[in-house]
Amino acid sequence: MAWGPKKDAVSAEVKSIELSLKQVEDAKTDMIYQLGELYYESNKDNESIDDIYKEKVDTIKKLEYNCKVWNNRKLKTQGLRMCENCGNTLPYDSSFCNKCGYKLQAVSEELVII
């Protein structure tokens, strides 16, 4: 039984190392995500973006649009809509925002095919 305590210590050390490794990998993944988000925000309106990024940026724009459409549909079921200018929530049949005075446009309900 001389191997028992040493094996347990090695096992505990391996688990500790695996935990540290996971924390570092998670931090790396988070930083990559943040970098991608920064790149997207900085380049989403850049018409001369490199071709290797253009398709991904265009897809993200479509996904953002579809999120807006789904949110509009959800609000509509509650008899509400959102001001495109300031984000204020209003009754669905409003013509103007009662917070910023913006003339409201028709609510988009058509999804974009990705």
C-alpha distances in whole Angstrom, upper triangle without the diagonal:
4,5,6,8,10,10,12,14,15,16,18,20,21,22,24,25,26,28,30,31,32,34,36,37,38,40,41,42,44,46,47,48,50,52,53,55,56,58,59,61,62,63,64,68,68,70,69,65,64,64,60,60,63,62,59,61,63,61,59,63,64,60,61,65,63,61,65,66,64,64,67,67,65,67,70,69,69,72,71,71,70,73,72,73,71,69,70,70,73,75,75,79,79,81,81,78,78,76,77,80,79,81,78,78,78,74,72,71,70,67,67,65,62
4,6,7,8,9,11,12,13,15,17,18,19,21,23,24,25,27,28,30,31,33,34,35,37,39,40,41,43,45,46,48,49,51,52,54,55,56,58,60,61,62,63,67,67,69,68,64,63,63,59,59,62,61,58,60,63,60,59,63,63,60,61,65,63,61,65,66,64,64,68,68,65,68,71,69,69,73,72,71,70,72,72,73,71,68,70,70,74,75,75,79,79,81,80,77,78,76,77,80,79,81,78,78,78,74,72,71,71,67,67,66,62
4,6,5,6,9,10,10,12,14,15,16,18,20,21,22,24,26,26,28,30,31,32,34,36,37,38,40,42,43,44,46,47,49,50,52,53,55,56,58,59,60,64,63,66,65,61,59,59,55,55,58,57,54,57,59,57,55,59,60,57,58,61,60,58,61,63,61,61,65,64,62,65,68,66,66,70,69,69,67,69,69,70,68,65,67,67,71,73,73,76,77,79,78,75,76,73,74,77,76,78,75,75,74,71,69,68,67,64,63,62,59
4,6,5,6,9,10,10,12,14,15,16,18,20,21,22,24,25,27,29,30,31,33,35,36,37,39,41,42,43,45,46,48,49,51,52,53,55,57,58,59,62,62,65,64,60,59,59,55,55,58,57,53,55,58,56,54,58,58,55,56,60,58,56,59,61,58,59,62,62,60,62,65,64,64,67,66,66,65,67,66,68,66,63,65,65,68,70,70,74,74,76,75,72,73,71,72,75,74,76,73,73,72,69,67,66,65,62,62,60,58
4,5,5,6,9,10,10,12,14,15,16,18,20,21,23,24,26,27,29,30,31,33,35,36,37,39,41,42,43,45,46,48,49,51,52,54,55,57,58,61,61,64,63,59,58,58,54,54,57,56,53,55,58,55,53,57,58,55,55,59,58,55,59,61,58,58,62,62,59,61,65,63,63,67,65,65,64,66,65,66,64,62,64,63,67,69,69,73,73,75,74,71,72,69,70,73,72,74,72,72,72,68,67,65,65,62,62,60,57
4,5,5,6,9,10,11,12,14,15,16,18,20,21,22,24,26,27,28,30,32,33,34,36,37,39,40,42,43,45,46,48,49,51,52,54,55,56,60,60,62,61,57,56,56,52,52,55,54,51,53,56,54,52,56,57,54,55,58,57,55,58,60,58,58,61,62,59,61,65,64,63,67,65,65,64,66,65,66,64,62,63,63,67,69,69,73,73,75,74,71,72,69,70,73,72,74,72,71,71,68,66,65,65,61,61,59,56
4,5,5,6,9,10,10,12,14,15,16,18,20,21,22,24,26,26,28,30,31,32,34,36,37,39,40,42,43,45,46,47,49,51,52,53,54,58,58,60,59,55,54,54,50,50,53,52,49,51,54,51,50,53,54,51,52,56,54,52,56,58,55,55,59,59,57,59,62,61,61,65,63,63,62,64,63,64,62,60,62,62,65,67,67,71,71,73,72,69,70,68,68,71,70,72,69,69,69,65,64,62,62,58,58,57,53
4,5,5,6,9,10,10,12,14,15,16,18,20,21,23,24,25,27,29,30,31,33,35,36,37,39,40,42,43,45,46,48,49,51,52,53,57,57,59,58,55,53,53,50,49,52,51,48,50,53,50,49,52,53,50,51,54,53,51,54,56,53,53,57,57,54,57,60,59,58,62,61,60,59,61,61,62,60,57,59,59,62,64,65,68,68,70,69,66,67,65,66,69,68,70,67,67,67,63,62,60,60,57,56,55,52
4,5,5,6,9,10,10,12,14,15,16,18,20,21,23,24,26,27,29,30,31,33,35,36,37,39,41,42,43,45,46,48,49,51,52,55,55,58,57,53,52,53,49,48,51,51,47,49,52,50,48,51,53,49,50,54,53,50,54,56,53,53,57,57,55,57,60,59,59,62,61,60,59,61,60,61,59,57,59,59,62,64,65,68,68,70,69,66,67,64,65,68,67,69,67,67,67,63,62,60,60,57,57,56,52
4,5,5,6,9,10,10,12,14,15,16,18,20,21,22,24,26,27,28,30,31,33,34,36,37,39,40,42,43,45,46,48,49,50,54,53,56,55,51,50,50,46,46,49,48,45,47,50,48,46,50,51,48,49,52,51,49,52,54,52,52,56,56,54,56,59,58,58,62,60,60,58,60,59,60,58,56,58,58,62,64,64,68,68,69,68,65,66,64,64,68,66,68,66,66,65,62,60,59,59,55,55,54,50
4,5,5,6,9,10,10,12,14,15,16,18,20,21,22,24,26,27,28,30,31,33,34,36,37,39,40,42,43,45,46,48,48,52,52,54,54,50,48,49,45,44,47,46,43,45,48,46,44,48,48,45,46,50,49,46,50,52,49,49,53,53,51,53,56,55,55,59,57,57,56,58,57,58,56,54,56,56,59,61,61,65,65,67,66,63,64,62,62,65,64,66,63,63,63,59,58,56,56,53,52,51,48
4,5,5,6,9,10,11,12,14,15,17,18,20,21,23,24,26,27,29,30,31,33,35,36,37,39,41,42,43,45,46,47,51,51,54,53,49,48,48,45,44,47,46,43,45,47,45,43,47,48,44,45,49,48,45,48,51,48,48,52,52,50,52,55,54,54,57,56,55,54,56,55,56,54,52,54,54,57,59,59,63,63,65,64,61,62,59,60,63,62,64,62,62,62,58,57,55,55,52,52,51,48
4,5,5,6,9,10,11,12,14,15,17,18,20,21,22,24,26,27,29,30,31,33,35,36,37,39,40,42,43,45,46,49,49,52,51,47,46,47,43,42,46,45,42,43,46,44,42,46,47,44,45,48,48,45,48,51,48,48,52,52,50,52,56,55,55,58,56,56,54,56,55,55,54,52,54,54,58,60,60,64,63,65,64,61,62,59,60,63,62,64,62,62,61,58,56,56,55,52,51,50,47
4,5,5,6,9,10,10,12,14,15,16,18,20,21,22,24,26,27,28,30,31,33,34,36,37,39,40,42,43,44,48,47,50,49,45,44,44,40,40,43,42,39,41,44,42,40,44,45,42,43,46,45,43,46,49,46,46,50,50,49,51,54,53,53,56,55,54,52,54,53,54,53,50,53,53,56,58,58,62,62,64,63,60,61,58,59,62,60,62,60,60,60,56,54,53,53,49,49,48,44
4,5,5,6,9,10,10,12,14,15,16,18,20,21,22,24,26,27,28,30,31,33,34,36,37,39,40,42,42,46,46,49,48,44,43,43,40,39,42,41,38,40,42,40,38,42,43,40,40,44,43,41,44,46,44,44,47,48,45,48,51,50,50,53,52,51,50,52,51,52,50,48,50,50,53,55,55,59,59,61,60,57,58,55,56,59,58,60,57,57,57,53,52,51,51,47,47,46,43
4,5,5,6,9,10,11,12,14,15,17,18,20,21,23,24,26,27,29,30,32,33,35,36,37,39,41,42,45,45,48,47,44,43,43,40,39,42,41,38,39,42,40,38,41,43,40,40,44,43,41,44,46,44,43,47,48,46,47,51,50,50,53,51,51,49,51,50,50,49,47,49,49,53,55,55,59,58,60,59,56,57,54,55,58,57,59,57,57,57,53,52,51,51,47,47,46,43
4,5,5,6,9,10,11,12,14,15,16,18,20,21,22,24,26,27,28,30,31,33,34,36,37,39,40,43,43,46,45,41,40,41,37,36,40,39,36,37,40,38,37,40,41,39,39,43,42,40,43,46,44,43,47,48,46,48,51,51,51,54,52,51,49,51,49,50,49,47,49,49,53,55,55,59,59,60,59,56,57,54,55,58,57,59,56,56,56,53,51,51,50,47,46,45,42
4,5,5,6,9,10,10,12,14,15,16,18,20,21,22,24,25,27,28,30,31,33,34,36,37,38,42,42,44,43,40,38,39,35,34,37,37,33,35,38,36,34,38,39,36,37,40,39,37,40,43,41,41,44,45,43,45,48,48,48,51,49,48,47,48,47,48,47,45,47,47,51,53,53,56,56,58,57,54,55,53,53,56,55,57,54,54,54,50,48,48,47,44,43,42,39
4,5,5,6,9,10,10,12,14,15,16,18,20,21,22,24,26,27,28,30,31,33,34,36,37,40,41,43,43,39,38,39,35,34,37,36,33,34,37,35,33,36,38,34,35,39,38,36,39,41,39,39,42,43,41,43,46,45,45,48,47,46,44,46,45,46,44,42,44,44,48,50,50,54,54,55,54,51,52,50,50,54,52,54,52,52,52,48,47,46,46,42,42,41,38
4,5,5,6,9,10,11,12,14,15,17,18,20,21,23,24,26,27,29,30,32,33,35,36,39,39,42,41,38,37,37,34,33,36,36,32,34,37,35,33,36,38,35,35,39,38,36,39,41,40,39,43,44,42,44,47,47,47,50,47,46,44,46,45,45,44,42,44,45,48,51,51,55,54,56,54,51,52,50,50,53,52,54,52,52,52,49,47,47,46,43,42,42,39
4,5,5,6,9,10,10,12,14,15,16,18,20,21,23,24,26,27,28,30,31,33,34,37,37,40,39,35,34,35,31,30,34,33,30,31,34,33,31,34,36,33,34,37,37,35,38,40,39,39,42,43,41,43,46,46,46,49,47,46,44,46,44,45,44,42,44,45,48,51,51,54,54,55,54,51,52,50,50,53,51,53,51,51,51,48,46,45,45,41,40,40,36
4,5,5,6,8,10,10,12,14,15,16,18,20,21,22,24,25,27,28,30,31,32,36,36,38,38,34,33,34,30,29,32,31,28,29,32,30,28,32,33,30,31,34,34,32,35,37,35,35,39,39,38,40,43,43,43,46,44,43,41,43,41,42,41,39,41,42,45,47,47,51,51,52,51,48,49,47,47,50,49,51,48,48,48,45,43,42,42,38,37,37,34
4,6,5,6,9,10,10,12,14,15,16,18,20,21,22,24,26,27,28,30,31,35,35,38,37,34,33,34,30,29,32,32,28,29,32,30,28,31,33,30,30,34,33,31,34,36,35,34,38,39,37,39,42,42,42,45,43,41,39,41,40,40,39,37,39,40,44,46,46,50,49,51,49,46,47,45,45,48,47,49,47,47,47,44,42,42,41,38,38,37,34
4,5,5,6,9,10,11,12,14,15,16,18,20,21,22,24,26,27,28,30,33,33,36,35,31,31,32,28,27,30,30,27,28,31,30,27,31,32,30,30,34,34,32,34,37,36,35,39,40,39,40,43,44,44,46,44,43,40,42,40,40,39,38,40,41,45,47,47,51,50,51,50,47,48,46,46,49,47,49,47,47,47,44,43,42,42,39,37,37,34
4,5,5,6,9,10,11,12,14,15,16,18,20,21,22,24,26,27,28,31,31,34,33,29,28,29,25,24,28,27,24,25,28,27,25,28,30,27,28,31,31,29,32,35,33,33,37,38,37,39,42,42,42,45,42,41,39,40,39,39,38,37,39,40,44,46,46,49,49,50,49,46,48,45,45,48,46,48,46,45,45,42,40,40,39,36,35,34,31
4,5,5,6,9,10,11,12,14,15,16,18,20,21,22,24,26,26,30,30,33,33,29,28,29,26,24,27,27,23,24,27,25,23,26,28,25,25,29,29,27,29,32,30,30,34,35,33,35,38,38,39,41,39,38,36,37,36,36,35,33,36,37,40,43,42,46,45,47,45,43,44,42,42,45,43,45,43,42,42,39,38,37,37,33,33,32,29
4,5,5,6,9,10,10,12,14,15,16,18,20,21,22,24,25,29,29,32,31,28,27,29,25,24,27,27,23,24,27,26,23,26,28,26,25,29,29,27,30,33,31,31,34,36,34,36,39,39,39,42,39,38,35,37,35,35,34,33,35,36,40,43,43,46,45,46,45,42,43,41,41,44,42,44,42,42,43,40,38,38,38,34,33,33,30
4,5,5,6,9,10,10,12,14,15,16,18,20,21,22,24,27,27,30,29,25,25,26,22,21,24,24,21,22,25,24,22,25,27,25,25,29,29,27,30,33,32,32,35,36,35,37,40,40,41,43,40,39,36,37,35,36,35,33,36,38,41,44,43,47,46,47,46,43,45,42,41,44,42,45,43,42,43,40,38,38,37,34,32,32,29
4,5,5,6,9,10,11,12,14,15,16,18,20,21,22,25,26,28,28,24,23,24,21,19,22,22,18,19,23,21,19,22,24,21,22,26,26,24,27,29,28,28,32,33,32,34,37,37,38,40,38,36,34,35,33,34,33,31,34,35,39,41,41,44,43,44,43,41,42,40,40,42,40,42,40,39,40,37,35,34,34,30,29,29,25
4,5,5,6,9,10,10,12,14,15,16,18,20,21,24,25,27,27,24,24,25,22,20,22,22,19,19,22,21,18,21,23,21,20,24,25,22,25,28,27,26,30,31,30,31,35,35,35,38,35,33,31,32,30,31,30,28,31,32,36,38,38,42,41,42,40,38,39,37,36,39,38,40,38,37,38,35,33,33,33,30,29,29,26
4,5,5,6,9,10,10,12,14,15,16,18,19,23,23,26,25,22,22,23,21,18,21,22,18,19,22,21,19,21,24,22,21,25,26,24,26,29,29,28,32,33,32,34,37,38,38,40,37,35,32,33,31,31,30,29,32,34,37,40,40,43,42,43,41,38,40,37,37,40,38,40,38,38,39,36,34,34,34,31,30,30,27
4,5,5,6,9,10,10,12,14,15,16,18,21,21,23,23,19,19,20,17,15,18,19,15,16,19,18,16,19,22,20,20,23,24,23,25,28,28,28,31,32,32,33,36,37,37,40,37,35,32,33,31,31,31,29,33,34,37,40,39,43,42,42,41,39,41,38,37,40,38,40,38,37,37,35,33,33,32,29,27,27,24
4,5,5,6,9,10,10,12,14,15,16,19,20,23,23,19,19,20,17,15,17,18,14,14,17,16,14,16,19,17,16,20,21,19,22,25,24,24,27,29,28,29,32,33,34,36,33,31,29,29,27,28,27,26,29,30,34,36,36,39,38,39,38,35,37,35,34,37,35,36,34,34,34,31,29,30,29,26,24,24,21
4,5,5,6,9,10,11,12,14,15,18,19,22,22,19,20,21,19,16,18,19,16,15,18,18,15,17,20,18,17,21,22,20,22,25,25,24,27,29,29,30,33,34,34,36,33,30,28,28,26,26,26,25,28,29,33,36,35,38,37,38,36,34,36,33,32,35,33,35,33,33,34,31,30,30,30,27,26,26,23
4,5,5,6,9,10,10,12,14,17,17,20,20,16,17,18,16,13,16,17,14,14,17,17,15,17,20,19,18,22,23,22,24,27,27,26,29,31,31,32,35,36,37,38,35,33,30,30,27,28,27,27,30,32,35,38,37,40,39,39,38,35,38,35,34,36,34,36,35,34,35,33,31,32,31,28,26,27,23
4,5,5,6,9,10,10,11,15,15,18,18,14,14,16,13,11,13,14,11,10,14,14,11,14,17,15,15,19,20,19,21,24,24,24,27,29,29,30,32,34,35,36,33,31,28,28,26,26,26,25,29,30,34,36,35,38,37,37,36,34,36,34,33,35,33,34,33,32,32,30,28,28,28,25,23,23,20
4,5,5,6,9,10,10,14,15,18,18,15,16,18,16,13,14,15,12,10,14,14,10,12,15,14,13,16,18,17,18,21,22,21,24,26,26,27,30,31,31,33,30,27,25,25,22,23,23,22,25,27,30,33,32,35,34,34,33,30,33,30,29,32,29,31,29,29,30,27,25,26,26,23,21,22,20
4,5,5,6,9,10,13,13,17,17,14,16,18,17,13,15,17,14,12,15,16,13,14,18,17,15,19,21,19,20,24,25,24,26,29,29,29,32,34,34,35,32,29,26,26,23,23,23,23,26,28,31,34,34,37,35,35,33,31,33,30,29,32,29,31,30,30,31,29,27,29,28,26,24,25,22
4,6,5,6,8,11,11,14,14,11,12,14,13,10,12,14,11,9,13,14,12,13,17,16,16,19,21,20,21,24,25,25,27,30,30,31,33,35,36,37,34,31,28,27,24,24,25,25,28,30,33,36,35,38,36,36,35,33,35,33,31,33,31,32,31,30,31,29,27,29,28,25,23,24,21
4,5,5,5,9,10,12,13,10,12,14,13,9,10,12,9,7,10,11,8,9,13,13,12,15,17,17,18,21,22,22,24,26,27,27,30,32,32,33,30,27,25,24,21,22,22,22,26,27,30,33,32,34,33,33,32,30,33,30,29,31,28,29,28,27,28,26,24,25,24,21,19,20,18
4,6,6,8,10,13,15,12,15,17,16,13,13,15,13,9,12,13,10,10,14,14,12,15,17,17,17,20,22,21,23,26,26,26,29,31,31,32,29,25,22,22,19,19,19,19,23,25,28,31,30,32,31,31,29,27,30,27,25,28,25,27,26,25,26,25,23,25,24,22,20,22,20
4,6,8,8,12,12,10,13,16,16,12,13,15,14,11,13,16,13,13,17,17,15,18,21,20,20,23,25,25,26,29,30,30,32,34,35,35,32,29,25,24,21,21,22,22,26,28,31,34,33,35,34,33,31,29,32,29,27,29,27,29,28,27,29,27,26,28,27,25,23,24,22
4,5,5,8,9,7,10,12,13,9,9,12,11,8,11,13,12,11,15,16,15,17,20,20,20,23,25,25,26,29,30,30,32,34,35,35,32,29,26,25,22,22,23,23,27,29,32,35,33,35,34,33,32,30,33,31,29,30,28,29,28,27,28,27,25,26,25,23,21,22,20
4,6,8,10,9,12,13,14,10,9,11,10,6,8,10,9,8,11,13,11,13,16,16,17,19,21,21,22,25,26,27,28,31,32,32,29,26,23,22,19,19,21,21,25,26,29,31,30,32,31,30,29,28,31,29,27,28,25,26,25,23,24,23,21,23,21,19,17,18,17
4,6,9,9,12,14,15,12,10,13,13,9,10,13,12,10,13,15,14,14,18,18,18,20,23,23,23,26,28,28,29,32,33,33,30,26,23,22,18,18,21,21,25,27,29,32,30,32,30,29,28,27,30,28,26,27,24,25,24,22,24,23,21,23,22,21,18,20,18
4,5,6,9,11,13,11,9,13,13,10,11,14,14,12,15,18,17,17,21,22,21,24,26,26,27,30,31,31,33,36,36,37,33,30,27,26,22,22,24,25,29,31,33,35,34,35,34,33,32,31,34,32,29,30,27,28,27,26,27,26,24,26,25,23,20,22,20
4,6,9,10,13,11,9,12,13,11,10,14,15,13,16,18,18,18,21,23,22,24,27,27,28,30,32,33,34,36,38,38,35,31,29,27,24,24,26,27,31,32,34,37,35,36,35,33,33,32,35,34,31,32,28,29,28,26,27,27,24,26,24,23,20,21,19
4,6,8,11,10,9,12,14,12,13,16,17,16,18,21,21,21,24,25,26,27,30,31,31,34,35,36,37,40,41,41,38,35,32,31,27,27,29,30,34,36,38,40,38,40,39,37,36,36,39,37,34,35,32,33,32,30,31,30,28,30,28,26,23,23,21
4,6,8,7,6,10,11,9,11,14,14,14,17,19,19,20,22,24,24,26,28,29,30,32,34,35,36,38,40,40,37,34,31,30,27,27,29,29,33,35,37,39,38,40,39,37,36,35,39,37,34,36,32,33,32,30,31,30,28,29,27,25,22,22,19
4,5,6,6,9,11,10,12,15,15,16,18,20,21,22,24,25,27,28,30,31,33,34,36,37,38,41,42,43,40,37,34,34,30,31,32,32,36,38,40,42,41,43,42,41,40,39,42,40,38,39,36,37,35,33,34,33,30,31,29,27,23,23,20
4,5,5,7,9,10,11,13,15,15,17,19,20,21,23,25,26,27,29,31,32,34,35,37,38,40,41,42,40,36,34,34,31,31,33,33,37,38,40,42,40,42,42,41,40,40,43,41,39,40,37,37,36,33,34,32,29,30,27,25,21,20,18
4,6,7,8,10,11,13,14,16,17,18,20,22,23,24,26,28,29,30,32,33,35,36,38,40,41,42,40,37,35,35,31,32,34,33,37,38,41,43,41,43,43,42,42,40,44,42,40,41,38,39,37,35,35,33,30,31,28,25,22,21,17
4,6,5,6,9,10,11,12,14,15,17,18,20,21,23,25,26,27,29,30,32,33,35,37,38,39,36,33,31,31,28,29,30,30,33,35,37,39,38,40,39,39,38,37,40,38,36,38,35,35,34,32,32,30,27,28,26,23,20,19,16
4,6,5,6,9,10,11,12,14,15,17,18,20,21,23,24,26,27,29,30,32,33,35,37,37,35,32,30,29,26,27,29,28,32,33,35,38,36,38,37,36,36,35,38,37,35,36,32,33,31,29,29,28,25,25,23,20,17,17,14
4,6,5,6,9,10,11,12,14,15,17,18,20,21,23,24,26,27,29,30,31,33,35,36,34,31,29,29,26,28,30,29,32,33,35,37,35,37,37,36,36,35,39,37,35,37,33,33,31,29,29,27,23,24,21,18,15,14,11
4,5,5,6,9,10,10,12,14,15,16,18,20,21,22,24,26,27,29,30,32,33,34,32,29,28,28,25,27,28,27,30,31,33,35,33,36,36,35,35,34,37,36,34,36,32,33,31,29,28,26,23,23,21,18,15,14,11
4,5,5,6,9,10,11,12,14,15,17,19,20,21,23,25,26,27,29,31,32,33,30,27,25,25,22,23,25,24,28,29,31,33,31,34,33,33,32,31,34,33,31,32,29,30,28,26,26,24,21,22,20,17,15,15,12
4,5,5,6,9,10,11,12,14,15,17,19,20,21,23,24,26,27,29,31,31,29,26,24,24,21,23,25,24,27,28,30,32,30,32,32,31,31,30,33,32,30,32,28,28,26,24,24,22,19,19,17,15,11,12,9
4,5,5,6,9,10,11,12,14,15,16,18,20,21,22,24,26,27,29,30,28,25,24,24,21,24,25,24,27,27,30,31,29,31,32,31,31,30,34,33,31,32,29,29,27,24,24,22,18,18,16,13,10,10,7
4,5,5,6,9,10,10,12,14,15,16,18,20,21,22,24,26,27,28,26,23,21,22,19,21,22,21,24,25,27,29,27,30,30,30,30,28,31,30,29,30,27,28,25,23,23,21,18,18,17,14,11,12,9
4,5,5,6,9,10,11,12,14,15,17,19,20,21,23,25,26,27,24,21,19,20,16,18,20,19,22,23,25,27,25,28,27,27,27,26,29,27,26,27,24,24,22,20,20,18,15,16,15,12,10,12,10
4,5,5,6,9,10,10,12,14,15,16,18,20,21,23,25,25,23,20,19,20,17,20,21,20,23,23,25,26,24,26,27,26,27,26,29,28,27,28,25,25,22,20,19,17,13,13,12,9,6,8,7
4,5,5,6,9,10,10,12,14,15,16,18,20,21,23,24,22,20,18,20,17,20,21,19,22,22,24,26,24,26,27,27,27,26,29,28,27,29,25,26,23,21,20,17,14,14,12,9,8,9,8
4,5,5,6,9,10,11,12,14,15,17,18,20,21,22,20,17,15,17,14,16,17,15,19,19,21,23,21,24,24,24,24,23,26,25,24,25,22,23,20,18,18,15,13,13,13,11,10,12,11
4,5,5,6,9,10,11,12,14,15,16,19,20,21,18,15,14,15,12,15,17,15,18,18,20,22,19,22,22,22,22,21,24,24,23,24,20,20,17,15,15,12,9,10,10,8,7,11,11
4,5,5,6,8,10,10,12,14,15,17,19,20,18,16,15,17,15,18,19,17,19,19,20,22,19,22,22,23,24,23,26,25,25,26,23,22,19,17,16,13,10,9,8,5,6,9,10
4,5,5,6,9,10,11,12,14,16,17,18,16,14,13,15,14,17,17,15,17,16,19,20,18,21,22,23,23,21,24,24,23,25,22,22,19,18,17,13,11,11,11,9,10,12,13
4,6,5,6,9,10,10,12,14,15,16,14,11,10,12,10,13,14,12,14,14,16,17,15,18,18,19,19,18,21,20,20,21,18,18,15,14,13,10,8,9,10,9,11,14,15
4,5,5,6,9,10,10,13,14,15,13,11,11,13,12,16,17,14,16,15,16,17,14,17,18,19,20,19,22,22,22,22,19,19,15,14,12,8,6,5,7,7,9,12,14
4,5,5,6,9,10,11,13,14,13,12,12,15,15,18,19,15,17,15,17,17,15,18,19,21,22,21,23,23,24,24,22,22,18,17,15,11,9,8,9,8,11,14,15
4,5,5,6,8,10,11,12,10,9,9,12,12,15,15,12,13,12,14,14,13,16,17,19,19,18,20,20,21,22,19,20,16,16,14,11,10,10,12,11,14,17,18
4,5,5,6,9,10,10,8,6,7,10,11,14,15,12,13,11,12,12,10,13,14,15,16,15,18,19,19,20,17,17,13,12,11,7,7,7,10,11,14,17,19
4,5,5,6,9,10,9,9,11,14,14,18,19,15,16,13,14,13,11,14,16,18,19,18,21,22,23,23,21,20,16,15,13,9,9,7,10,11,14,17,19
4,5,5,7,9,9,9,11,14,15,19,18,15,15,12,13,13,11,15,16,19,20,19,21,21,23,23,22,21,18,17,15,12,12,11,13,14,17,19,21
4,5,5,6,5,6,8,12,13,16,16,12,12,9,9,9,8,12,13,16,17,15,17,18,19,20,18,18,15,15,14,10,12,11,15,16,19,22,23
4,5,5,5,6,10,13,14,18,18,15,14,11,10,9,6,10,12,15,16,16,18,19,21,20,19,18,14,14,12,9,11,10,14,15,19,22,24
4,6,7,10,13,16,18,21,21,18,17,13,13,11,9,12,15,18,20,19,21,22,24,24,23,22,18,18,16,13,14,12,16,17,21,23,25
4,5,9,12,15,18,20,19,16,15,11,11,9,9,12,14,17,18,17,18,20,22,22,21,21,18,18,17,14,16,15,19,20,23,26,27
4,7,11,14,16,19,19,16,14,10,9,6,5,8,10,14,15,15,16,18,20,20,19,18,15,16,14,12,15,14,18,20,24,26,28
4,7,10,13,15,15,12,10,7,5,4,4,8,9,12,13,12,13,15,17,17,16,16,13,14,13,11,13,14,17,19,22,25,27
4,7,9,12,12,9,8,6,5,6,5,8,8,11,11,10,12,13,14,15,13,13,10,11,10,8,11,12,15,17,20,23,25
4,6,9,8,6,6,5,6,9,8,11,10,11,11,9,11,11,12,13,11,12,9,10,11,9,11,13,16,17,20,23,24
4,5,6,5,5,6,7,10,10,12,10,10,8,6,9,9,9,9,8,9,7,9,11,10,12,15,18,19,21,25,26
4,6,6,8,10,11,14,13,14,12,12,11,9,12,12,10,11,8,9,7,8,10,9,11,14,16,17,18,22,23
4,6,8,11,12,15,15,17,14,13,11,9,12,10,8,9,7,9,9,10,13,13,15,18,20,21,22,25,26
4,6,9,11,15,16,17,14,14,12,9,10,8,7,10,8,11,11,13,16,15,17,20,22,23,24,27,28
4,6,9,13,13,16,14,14,12,9,11,9,10,12,11,13,11,13,15,13,15,17,20,20,22,25,26
4,6,10,12,14,12,13,11,7,8,7,8,11,10,13,11,14,16,14,17,19,22,22,24,28,29
4,7,9,12,10,13,11,9,9,9,11,13,13,14,12,14,15,13,16,17,20,21,24,27,28
4,6,8,7,10,9,7,8,9,12,12,12,12,10,13,13,12,15,17,21,22,25,28,30
4,6,6,9,10,9,10,12,15,14,14,14,11,14,13,12,16,17,20,22,25,29,31
4,6,9,11,11,12,15,16,15,14,13,10,11,10,9,12,13,17,19,22,26,28
4,7,9,11,12,15,16,15,14,12,10,11,10,10,14,15,19,21,24,28,30
4,6,7,9,12,13,11,11,9,7,10,10,11,15,17,20,23,25,29,31
4,7,9,12,12,9,9,6,5,8,9,11,15,17,20,23,25,29,31
4,6,9,8,6,5,5,5,9,11,13,16,19,22,24,26,30,32
4,5,6,5,5,7,7,11,13,13,17,19,23,24,26,30,32
4,6,6,8,10,10,14,16,17,20,23,26,28,30,34,35
4,6,8,11,12,15,18,18,21,24,27,28,30,33,34
4,6,9,11,14,17,18,20,23,26,27,29,33,33
4,6,9,12,16,17,20,23,26,28,29,33,34
4,6,9,13,14,17,20,22,24,26,29,31
4,7,10,12,15,18,21,23,25,28,30
4,7,8,12,15,17,20,21,25,27
4,6,9,12,14,17,18,22,24
4,6,9,12,15,17,20,23
4,6,9,12,14,18,20
4,6,8,11,14,17
4,6,10,13,16
4,7,9,13
4,6,9
4,6
4
